[in-house]
Amino acid sequence: MNKQIRSLLLFTFIALLLAGCSNLQNIAKAQKPQAQISSVTVTELSLTEVTLLAKVTVKNPNPVKLPGVSLTLDLNIDGKKIVEVTQPDSSISLPAKGSRDISLPITLKYTDLYKTVSGIKDKSSVAYEINGRVSMKVPVLGDVSLPVRHKDTLPVPHLPDVSLVNVRMEDASLTRLRLSFDLAVSNPNSFGLKINTLSYQLSAAGKSLSSSKTEPLTLNAGERKTFSIPLSLSLSEAGSSVLRLLSGKSAVTYKLDGKADIAPALKVWKPKPLTFSSEKTLSL
């Protein structure tokens, strides 16, 4: 072996040795990764359940790839664990000196919530906490578990309430009655909603008096609006028996039935049209 070849081999050996030493130094300086819940969004919502998408960001400061990352999240309300979800470590890894977002859906059934925590059913929102851990193996450090935590409020959706509040006699004659009735619409939610159409039918003692629909209505969170609707009945339209009944001193049961098309400000909730019925017994 000539001198040139020996020098080349020696140079190669030294380079490999130095590279190995450098890798050993990098491994010896291993750092613990960092993790946090970077966002939680409501992706699906109905009267029966809600789905949250929790995004966990994990950062790896080390110059080596870290395979086998697992994630477990617990959703807690009023100190009680309601849901636990797990992402196993079979397919998740962290790039060297990089980060990765891990998204995990959490579905909560409101029936489970009502059974576990008392007094929630009538609330429009509830405080919750997500506690979790990200687990992995890091060279030199061994098994590492990173805690993550997030607090926020969760919507508890309710259909709006439509009710008949009052019926008043404005004017009466032998051939015509002029009435007005008050209609109340309440939004029990922690978010606003719009009622695109509200159609109704008013009846008294089983006799239909009027049917129509209101203009579109917008309600803020927790807002209640009451508006008056005029009604004129003639002898030819209602009949003499109905006019006598309404203009008499005896109490009459009024009933309001209808349907409302609802558009919540929370876009992920798409409720079916609301059907409502409300009764009031009054002496005019």
C-alpha positions, 0 to 999 in steps of 0.5 A, a space after each residue: 500500500 503506497 503512501 498516498 493510499 495510506 494517507 487517504 485511508 487515515 483521513 477518511 478514518 479521522 473524518 468518520 471518527 470526528 463525525 461520530 464524536 460530533 453525533 455523540 456530542 449532539 446526543 449528549 446534549 439532548 433536550 426535552 421537546 416542548 408541547 402545547 395545545 395551540 387551538 381548540 375549535 368547535 367543528 360539529 354541534 347539535 342538540 345532542 352532541 358537540 365535537 371539538 378539534 384540539 390541535 397540539 403543537 410539539 417542537 423537537 429541538 434535537 438534531 435527530 428524528 423522534 419516532 413513536 409519539 403518542 397523545 392522550 387528552 381528557 376533557 373535564 367539566 366541574 372536576 369530572 372526566 367526561 371524555 378521554 381520547 388517545 392517539 397511539 404512537 404507531 404513525 407519529 414522529 417529530 422531525 429533527 429540529 422541527 415541529 409537528 401539529 397533531 389534531 385530535 377530535 373530541 366528541 362529547 354527548 350532552 346526555 353523558 354530560 347531564 348525567 355526570 354534572 348536575 345543573 348543566 342542562 339549563 345553562 347556555 355554556 359551561 366551562 371545561 378543561 382539557 388535560 393531556 400528555 404527549 409521550 415519546 422516547 428521547 435519546 439519553 433522556 429516555 421516556 418523556 411525558 409532556 403535559 398539555 392543558 387548555 381552558 375555555 367554555 363550551 356552548 350548550 345549544 337550545 332551540 329558541 322559545 316562541 310563546 303567546 304572551 297576551 291577547 287584547 281587545 282593541 275595539 268591538 262592534 256588532 259586526 267586527 272585532 279588532 284584537 291584538 296579540 303579543 308574541 314573545 321570542 327568546 334566545 336562551 343561547 350564548 350566541 346570537 341567532 336569526 329567525 329567517 321566517 316565523 309562520 303562525 296560526 292563532 286559534 280560539 276555542 278550537 276556531 282558527 282566527 288568523 294565520 300569517 308570518 313575521 318579518 325576519 328577526 335577529 336575536 342577540 345572545 340571551 335576548 328576548 323580543 316581544 312584538 304586537 300583531 293586530 288582528 281584525 275579524 268581521 262577522 262574515 269572516 269569523 261568524 257570529 258565534 266566534 264574535 260573541 265568544 271573544 267579546 263575552 266575559 267568559 275566559 277563552 283559551 287561545 292557542 298559537 301554533 307555528 314553525 320557525 326557520 333558525 340560522 344560528 350565528 354559530 355556523 357549525 350548528 344547523 338546526 331543523 325548523 322549530 315547531 312550536 305551540 303555546 296556549 293562554 287562557 284569557 278574559 278580554 
